[in-house]
Amino acid sequence: MKLKTKNRQIVEESPFGVYIWRIGNSFVANEDGDALSIDSTKGDNERIDTLRKAVVYWCGEEIAAQGEAYFVSGARKISDEEYEHQRARQEAGLVPDPFDMGAVRDEMRYLKQHGRS
């Protein structure tokens, strides 16, 4: 039996996030795999244009013409030091990003349901 879903819509986690430059299923990144990105709110054409200009500067007009700005809702840019701190928190069983309010709320709800506070 095949399910048919109608009237689906994507609900963004947050109006804040980052734009990355996507080409097909990949994105523009440096040799370490860090994506070329810019903090933004969804639909901010000025920030999208700034990102496009950075792609043209670093990669050339041809690469910029092949791709598009892609919004990642709820994401934020972090430093290498903060990334290592988040990995340590995750390995310790904590919510990796203390600023991820959705995950923090879920953790609090879980602890409350299981008799811990």
N, C-alpha and C positions, 0 to 999 in steps of 0.2 A: 504494500500500500504506500503510495507516494503522498507525502504531506505537501499541502500548498499553503504558503504563508502570503497573506495580502496585507497591504497597508503597513509595511514595516517602516520604521524610521530609526535612525541612529540618534541616540541620546548622548550628548557629549558629557563627559565627566565634569568638565570645568570650561569656562570661556577662556581660561588662561592656559598657555602651553608654549610649545616651540614649533617653529616652522623648520623643516629640513628640505633640501632640494632632492627630489626623487626622480630617478630615471628608470622607468620600468619597475622592476622589483628590487632595485638597489638604490643607494643614495650616495651623494657626493661626500667623501670622507678623506681624512689624511691617512698617512701610512700606518698609524696606530689604530685606525678604525673609528676615530672620533668623527661624528657627523658634523658637517658644516651646518650650523643652525643659528637661529635667532629667537630670543624670547619675544613673545607677542601675545596679543589676544586674537581670537579667531576673526578672520576677515580684515585685518589691518593691512590695507594695501600699501601703505607707506613702508611698513616693515618687510612685506613681501618684496617690494621693489629694492629695498636695501640688500636683502638676501640675494636677489637675482644679480645685482651689481657685484656682489662679492664673488658669486659663481663665475661671472664673466671675468673678473680680475684674476682669480686663482686658476680657473680651468679653461677659459676662453668662451667666445660667443657660441661656438658650435655645441659645446656641452650644455650651455644654458638653454639653447633652443630645443634640445632634446628632452629636457626635463620640465618639472613643475614644482611649485612650492606645495608641500604636504604638511598639514597641521597635525601635531600629536598632542591631543588634549590631556591636560593634567601633568604633562612632563615639565621638567625644568632642567636648566644647565647646572652641572656641578663640577667642581674641581677634582683633580686626581686624588687629592688628600681626602676630600669628602667622600669620594667613591670608596676608598679603602676603609674609612670609618663606617660606612654603610655595610660593607662586606663583613666587618667585624661584628656589627650589631646583628646581622642576619645569622652568622655562625653561632652567636650567643643565644639565639632563639627569640630575639626581639624584632619588632617592626624595623626594617632597614632604614627607612626614611622617616624621621620623627615629624617631618612636615607633611607627610601623606595622611591627611586628616581622615580619609575614608578607611584606610587600613588601621589607624589608631582607634577609630570608633568601632570597627569590627572586632578588634582585640579587646576593647573594653566590654563590648556586648558579650563576647565569648566568656570572658572571665566572670562576668556577672551571672551568666546562665549556669556556669559550672561551680558556683559557690566560692569563687575567689574574688578579691577586690583589689 
